[in-house]
Amino acid sequence: MLLLLMGIVAEGDAQFASRPSHPMAPFIERMYEPRSKVIKEDTVRIKPRWFFPTHGKVQYAGSVGFLSVGLGYRLWEIYEPTLMYGHLSENFGGSSVGVQTISLKNSFFLTRSPWLKHFWPRAGLIVNWGNTNTTFKRLPPHYPKEYYFQNKVHLAPFWGGEWHIPVKDKHLTGVGLYFEFSALDAYLLEAIRTDYITLKDIWSLGLGVSFYFQ
Amino acid sequence: MVQVSFLLYRFSNLLYYHNTFKIFVVANGLSPFLGVSPRYFGFTSEIHCLRLAIIVPLYRKNAALGMKKFLLSIFVTLVLISIVSSCENLIEYSPYQAGVGSYGKQGNLQSIRGLENGSHAEFKPFKIALIGDSHTFYDDFQLQIKALNKMDSIDFVVHNGDITLSGIYREFVWFEDITKDLNHPLITLIGNHDFLSNGEYIYKDMFGPFNFTLDYNNCRFVFFDDTIWEKNVEDPDFKWLKNACSVGDDITHIFVFAHIPPWSKQFSVGNHYLYNKIIEDQNVSLSVHGHTHSYFYGKREDSDVPFLVTGDTEDRQIVVLDVQADTLMVSRESF
């Protein structure tokens, strides 16, 4: 759907997180400006609200739960880490067993500027912490050494993209609709190891909305 | 549906900011966005792929759409449709999910019902095929299923457990994909690897209970879950095993199937003793196992009951058990 959106013409000025469009923007921007503070005889530069996340995400599926929410930052222009929490349960996704997932989405922008002014291709690596009765980082003492490989943390490389729409809002500079295809390490391994599993069988589609804060 | 349309209408208003176009989304696939399970919208959980949303962009009067870009959008749509429809299981909530997805339901119970319907009250000789520990040896496993299909003389197939490597969702789905080509009824035991992650819940959903019995041609088949470590060191349910094996003297044979052989490290001395005592007291004809990845058939010092252990799928062998009234014949067929 988002790829389809990409194909549809969208004229107008694209505006991104770094260029707020709201009339209140100068005021808000000032809140982010570094200030000097004198402590005893030292002058230090403080960046207020440096901790405030630059974006939030709400995502459907994608191997991190039925719905997941997360907050993150944008670092070094090309890198965008997001820490997500995913939820899946009987009432919320229909799984007979509840699953809570913590996930770190390491997202990298693949191009300097978005295609067609709005579509930004991305790729990266997702780190998933799963939690079940039989997932372990270190084996419990009753197992012999190296009986199982750790199955608490799974890596999942992904590729995808985001359609960015700037909005005029007090709190937001824009929203984005994104999709991603991720492949869990265990699935990827089988695709490499066996002929039966092909690269077609391993992808998991995640769809979501990003909110970029002022 | 009204709610969906309303929300999407709001969504299209958002795009109005843009002054470019308005989108109407006639969506099935988007219902999950509302935080409601697709089931409530009448979709079953067996849906492999996201239902494609149909998007009709209606352009505002002054926003002219170039022919080139219009064609591009159609092209992109077609590419997207082909990607989505060519991949199965594209929507996966979690590798630890159970009860959602595209595998069959309660397969063991279905096989047992079918077999018990076709069973005779009196003993009649029959043959069964035994396999085990297929893990993720999918290429060999496919060949194994083909080889089993060529065997006309067998009545059913028993898989002695470890159908996955990590007990995660798609490994179960792939097992199902391969075994659905099998022409014979299949009974699958749970193995220790199938307990990993949330495998036990997926197994329960896909095959049924862990402990179960089958009465076929006046023989009692007892399928027993003896996983210990993966349940955080919980002793197997020997009470159940004893009850399941107590069937009176008229029965011709009793067979016990359990993934882990009792002489493995998982069994404490007490458990090992208890298992051997139960199968000896109940006059079990054969105790069948997997787990060790190496074939074994014969008696052991500590028990009068013979043991049979199947190798793994990589061995490229199928064990055939020929059940006669007074004897059992075990043979191996390579493929």
Interface residues (C-beta under 8 A of the other chain):
Chain A: M1 L3 L4 L5 M6 G7 I8 V9 A10 E11 G12 Y60 A61 G62 S63 V64 G65 F66 L67 G86 L88 E90 N91 F92 G93 G94 S95 S96 V97 V99 T101 G130 T132 N133 T134 T135 P140 H142 Y143 P144 Y147 Y148 N151 H154 I165 P166 V167 K168 V175 L184 A186 Y187 E190 R193 T194 D195 Y196 I197 K200 D201 I202 W203 S204 L205 L207
Chain B: L14 L15 Y17 H18 N19 T20 F21 G29 P32 F33 G35 S37 R39 S45 L50 L52 A53 I55 P57 A63 L65 G66 K69 F70 L72 S73 I74 F75 V76 T77 V79 L80 V84 S86 C87 E88 N89 L90 I91 E92 Y93 S94 P95 Y96 Q97 A98 G99 V100 T136 F137 Y138 D139 F141 Q142 L165 S166 G167 I168 R170 E171 W174 I178 F195 L196 S197 N198 G199 E200 Y201 K204 D205 W229 E230 N232 V233 K265
